[in-house]
Amino acid sequence: MTTKGYDTVTNENVYAFFSIGPKGTIPMIVKFTRLEQRVYNVALGWYNQKLKIYDDNNLTGNGDGMKIFQTVANCIVDFLERNTHASVHAEGNWIKKTKAYCLLLQRNYAAISNDYLLWALNSEKGSWEEFKGECEKYLAFRTKQKTYK
């Protein structure tokens, strides 16, 4: 991706930033939660001021989706650099979001694959396989550094 992401502030496994667009300045977080030994889920949420919670079920509609995706990618890179033995699991909470993740991975695969291993959960086989860009078949994604620094 050639879009520059937002600057973030981190506190262990949580990164905070602001989405800036026509709907104003919206507080956002990227959070890494341990799923199993060495595997962490990455979640993106925005602060819903009406409900006073971080919401990962809805989009902000702030017109900066690509910049937000780049920010999440930057957070994943930073997290993996700080946790060299970890893998990151990404899964959309609805199919359209998962497909968007896949399309972004597909477009940026050449750059990603230089430094990272990338797997996808194949819905037809029910198992993990090396990412091949077949977006209709994938339910989730995992990545980790190829080599430890």
N, C-alpha and C positions, 0 to 999 in steps of 0.2 A: 504494500500500500504506500502511496506517496503522500497521503494526508498526514499532517503533523497532529499528534494527539494532544490532549490537555495535560497540563502539569498536574502531578499528583502529590499527595502527602500520604505517607504510609505509617502504620502502627502495626507491626508484626505482619499479620496476614490480611489486613484490610487497607485498601488504598482509597483515598477520598479525592474527589475533584468536583468541578462545577461544569454542567452543561450550559452553554450560553447561546441563546437564540431568540426567536420571536416571542416565545412564551416566558422569557426572562432567564434568570440564573437559577438553575435547579441543582441542588446538592445530589451527588451521585456517589456510589461506592462500588468497588470491585472487591469481593471477599473470597478468600480461599479457605475451604473447610475440608478437613480430613475425612475421606471416605473409607479408606483402608490403609494399611501400612504403605507409606510412600506414594499414595495416590490422593490428590486433592481436587475437589470440585471447585470450579471458578463460577461465581455468580455475580451478576450485574444488577444493581437496583438504584432507583431514584427515590428521593424523599417526597412522599405524598403528604403535603401539609394539612390536607383535610383530615386524613386518617392518623396522622402523626406516626407513620411507619415507613420503612423502606420497602418499595414495591418492585418486585421483579416480574410481575405478570403483565404489565402494560408498558407501552412505549411512551416516551416523554412528548413526542410530536414536536420537538424543538428544532427540527431541521438540521441537526448535526450528527446524524447517525454514523456516517463514515468516520468522523473525528472521534466519536465514542468508541467505535470498533477498534480504531488505531490505539486509543488509550488502553483498552482492555488488552490488546496484543502487547503493548509496552509493559503492562503490569505482569503479564504472563512471563515475558522475558526476564524481568527483574526478579520475579518470584523464583523462577528456575535457576537463575544465577545465584541466588541466596540459599536455595535448597537443591543442591546439585544432584541428589539421589531421588528427587521427587518426579512424579508424572502429574500432569494437569489434565483433568477430565472436564470437557465442555459439552453441554447438552441443552438445547433450547427447551423451554417449557411449553412450547407449541411447535408444530411441524414447520410452519413458515419461518420461525426463528432458526430452527435447526438447519433448514435448507439455506438460509442466508449465511450461516456460519460456513457451511460446506462450500458455497460459491466463493466466499472470500478466501478460504483455504485453497480452493482450486486455482483461483487467479494468482495467488501468491506462493504457490507450491515450490517453484524453482528457488526462490529466496529462502523459504522456510526450511526446505529439505537440505540445505547446506549445513545447518547447525542442529537440526531437530529431527527426531524420529516422529512419525505421525501415523496413528492408527485410527480406524473407524469401526464402529459396531455395525455389522451388516445385519439388517432386519430380516433378510431371507434365511441366512445361515444361523443367526443368533449367536455369532461369535465375532471376536475382534480380528481384523485383518489389516494389512498395510493399506494406507489411504491410497485409493486409485481414482478419486474424483467422481465416483458414481453417486451423485447427491440423492437420487430417488431411493437408494437402498440404505442410507446411513441414518442411524438414530442418535449417535453420540461420537465424540472424538477424544483422543488422548494424545498427548505429546510429552516428550522429554528431551533433554539435551543428548546429542550423540556421544559427546565425550565430556567428562567432568573436568572442570578447570581447576 
